[in-house]
């Protein structure tokens, strides 16, 4: 009986310990399942937000392409074939330059091909070539060749996007590379011009542009045109048959279909009727293996705990202690306890990591929500829900101000290691907090950061300017010493969701429209005064190019400085000064011609210049960048052997010697040729006879002297190469319809 009672007591202790361990097991299992489910739900919601952002980016890219297509059709360069059958290369060159300028910011465009009805000349971003050679030697495809495109473009058709397909593309004229390209062509049922325009879009760059990598792991994305033809898919095995028949006929803008292992989310574009399908798994990719491993760990832990409970129960009874010693279970006991402890530690660590992932996902969701709230193309109906879900703390504020903070790398810090955007965002947030500025701060684009600051009353806006100036002064001497720091402050708005976009437009436009003469680090968007009084000396650009060709760098620099200073006095906007600098750069190259620069040298020179002026915080930095280019070209032209019988040298010589007696025999002798050949060459090259060209150069200088000097008409005639005042007056009236004296009165009166 005693032995039985002993066994019953042993069983009671064992069962009590077993119940405790089972409760622990069930609790941990529930926590494990709920944690995994919560992470998945949070990521699935984020995925839906990311997909909508991707679709918005794709629609925006199609808007940009349609706008470019219309802009190219609107360019006044139709009928490039002259009456004698030759090509008007001036039109071709201007068309190519304008097309290149239109697409300079669209990185996903591989190339643009423009050709006309009556010509096989193809105009691309990289130059001009024969249409047949372009598709035989540059973009090779077994179906989509030059004959196909000529035939397709000749037939009436709507605007169409051809599906992504693999092309053999020649790189730098030496190597072939396979690239996946989409081709978009505009419709021709209502012709805007005689141009045919093809956009070649890199599928890889396009997906990077819309940030396809941000969607949930294991998901796929497919794009269908308005006729439900597949134009792009991230998964070649994507089978539409299994879900297409389930899509109801009354599908409007969004829909969801549930499959066996996947969920299919359908979205219809409100812009062009395209359909987007996002295929996502019910669970994370590889989550089953992770869950199985976690479950195995917990089962192993419970088995060890049960064994330990049994051994511990036996050990509590002295009559059976000798049995435990005989079985040698003392060592096993210690190992089981360590195994249980190890399993618990692993579960705690795993739950901690899941919590950190939730925090990261929440931060990413807040940023995505903020960017959608300030995106002018985003659906406004979502704004109130996004604010309530991700920014509940702003409900305490009645008004707000938005601040755009921009960082521009200093030239001396260019070569140093770049600071990550996340670290810059953290530094800015900490600096604002030190100045008692409580703000929601998010990275917007490149080195621009947007701060949302709640306001209690209008007077605090003036205080904010003082705080921002103090912050920028301190940041420039500490953590952000590598950058020029500037800020623009919006007007004050109520916290209604409709005002977020307007406030962001305030600071965005304010930053780009700041005056070139304004060195204030903190700008007030309310104080921006718009002006369009730009100064661009078309009549001096030829002089600038001639001075560079002749190596007269000081005179060239003077023209550049005069132009920039004139615009500074007019208080034009910073982005307008960028356009002035770009125009002078390209006009300089156009008039000089090709100074024997290799493609790589030209690309580097152009890239360095454009990068310098885009990063410039002051107009003087743009001026120095252009002077640097002029010095480089002057040195390049000076080192080249002079070929006298070329257009640039002839124009340069006439510009520098127009005041001399440049009769035809004399000028022909200068260029070591006969008068007859020189006259024919000049007419063919410049599309104007020599005498008319010389008179136009002389009279252009005469007009400047009439406007800006007090010389008499006779003196001006002598200074511009005319033998007497009568010849000067007669020639002037022939070209301008009035006498020199009348012209002076109109200009000065």
Buried (B, 14 or more C-beta within 10 A) or exposed (E): EEEEEBEEEBEEBBEEBBEEBEEBBEEBBEEBEEBBEBBBEBBBEBBBBBBBBBBBBBBBBBEBBBEBBEEBBEBEBBBBBEEEEEBBEEBBBBBBEBBBEBBEEBEBBBBBBBBBBEBBBBBBBEEBBBBBEBBEEBBBBEEBBBEEBBEBBEEEEEBBBBBBBEBBBBEEEEEEEEBBBBBBBBEBEEEBBBBBBBBBBBBBBBBEBBEBEBBBEBBBBBBBBBEEEBBBBBEEEBEBEEBEEEBEEEEEEEBEBEEEEBBBBBBBBEBBEBBBBBBBBBBBEEBEEEBEEBEEBBEBBBEBBBBBBBBBBBBEBEEBEEEBEEEEBEEBBEEBBEBBEEBBEBBEEBEEEBEEBBEEBEEBBBBBBBBBBBBEEBEEEBBEEBBEEBBEEBEEBEBBBBBBBBBBBBEEBEEEEEBEEEEBBEBBBEBBEEBEBEBBBBBBEEBBBBBBBBBEEEEBBEEBBEBBBBBBEBBBEEBBEBBBBBBBBBBBBEBEBEBBBBBBBBBBBBBBBBBBEBEEBBBBBEEBEEEEEBBBBEEBBBBBBBBBBBBBBEBBBBBBBEBBBBBBEBEBBBBBBBBBBBBBBBBBBEBBBEBEBEEEEEEEBBEEBBEBBBBBBBBBBBBBBBBBBBBBBBEBBBEEEEEEEEEBBBBBBBBBBBBEEBEBEEBBEBBEBEBEEBBBBBBEEBEEBBBEBBBEBBBBBBBBBBEEEEBEBBEBBBBBBBEEBEEBBEBBBEEBEEBBEEBBEEEEE
